Amino acid sequence: MTMSTDQQPIQLLTHSNQTDVIKVKTREGEKVGSVHSFLINKRTGQTIYVVLTIGGFLGMGKAYYPMPFSLLAFDPAADIYIVRIDRRALEGGPSWAANPPLFDQAYANRLASYYGTPLEDLSLGAGQAEINL
């Protein structure tokens, strides 16, 4: 396969500070928005949640929608994410416009309940407060 000189190869890894360029569409191909950020489990390094930006114009009126990362599918041919749920369900879910909420266990439970996904344990666990190097 040859590429034109102006087309960049699709990169599998992305910098977390450059996520706004990753587009998100519905299964029907309708534009939803873009990835605002990934929420990564510090212990495992796994992406657990993704925050999408939807709406807005010139930075005004954007809404932020956190959702379990498992509800996205990556389309490598188009270099975009596809939302695996209905757009109306996404837009009816937990969101914020100005200041993000504290993403604690209660908020994670709220997301799991809304989206019908398994609960994520965000606790440090017994004896995990100290690190033995």
PEVENLIN-V463988 format. One record per residue. N is the residue number from 0. SS is DSSP state (~ for helix, > for strand, _ for the rest). PHI is phi in whole degrees, -180 to 180 (999 if undefined). OMEGA is omega in whole degrees, 0 to 359 (NA if undefined). Layout:
N;SS;PHI;OMEGA, N;SS;PHI;OMEGA
This chain:
0;_;999;177, 1;_;-109;179, 2;_;-113;173, 3;_;-68;184, 4;_;-69;180, 5;_;-93;180, 6;_;-97;179, 7;_;-84;177, 8;_;-66;178, 9;_;-71;181, 10;_;-101;179, 11;_;-76;180, 12;_;-98;176, 13;_;-132;175, 14;_;-80;183, 15;~;-64;179, 16;~;-88;179, 17;~;-126;186, 18;~;-76;183, 19;~;-60;179, 20;~;-87;181, 21;_;-86;183, 22;>;-82;179, 23;>;-129;179, 24;>;-128;174, 25;_;-81;176, 26;_;-62;180, 27;_;-86;178, 28;_;92;179, 29;_;-80;179, 30;>;-67;178, 31;>;-101;184, 32;>;169;178, 33;>;-145;177, 34;>;-77;175, 35;>;-86;180, 36;>;-161;172, 37;>;-108;175, 38;>;-105;189, 39;>;-110;175, 40;_;-68;183, 41;_;-63;182, 42;_;-75;186, 43;_;-97;184, 44;_;80;181, 45;_;-86;174, 46;>;-76;183, 47;>;-105;181, 48;>;-131;174, 49;>;-132;176, 50;>;-111;179, 51;>;-98;170, 52;>;-104;181, 53;>;-132;176, 54;_;81;179, 55;_;88;178, 56;>;-145;181, 57;_;54;177, 58;_;82;181, 59;>;-103;174, 60;_;79;177, 61;_;-69;172, 62;>;-120;183, 63;>;-114;184, 64;>;-123;175, 65;>;-80;178, 66;>;-155;176, 67;>;-60;180, 68;~;-59;182, 69;~;-64;180, 70;~;-88;175, 71;>;-112;173, 72;>;-124;179, 73;>;-90;176, 74;>;-104;185, 75;_;-68;180, 76;_;-68;181, 77;_;-99;182, 78;_;58;178, 79;>;-139;171, 80;>;-101;176, 81;>;-112;177, 82;>;-77;183, 83;_;-85;180, 84;_;-119;179, 85;_;-64;181, 86;~;-58;180, 87;~;-63;178, 88;~;-66;178, 89;~;-62;184, 90;~;-70;176, 91;_;-91;184, 92;_;-83;178, 93;_;-55;180, 94;_;-159;173, 95;>;-149;181, 96;_;-112;186, 97;_;-113;184, 98;_;-110;179, 99;_;-67;177, 100;_;-75;172, 101;_;-67;183, 102;_;-89;181, 103;_;-102;182, 104;~;-62;180, 105;~;-63;180, 106;~;-70;177, 107;~;-62;178, 108;~;-65;178, 109;~;-62;179, 110;~;-64;180, 111;~;-62;179, 112;~;-66;182, 113;~;-65;185, 114;~;-88;180, 115;_;69;180, 116;_;-109;179, 117;_;-60;177, 118;_;-68;174, 119;_;-101;178, 120;_;-86;181, 121;_;-99;180, 122;_;-77;176, 123;_;-74;181, 124;_;85;181, 125;_;-64;176, 126;_;75;182, 127;_;-95;182, 128;_;-68;180, 129;_;-107;178, 130;_;-111;177, 131;_;-100;180, 132;_;-98;NA
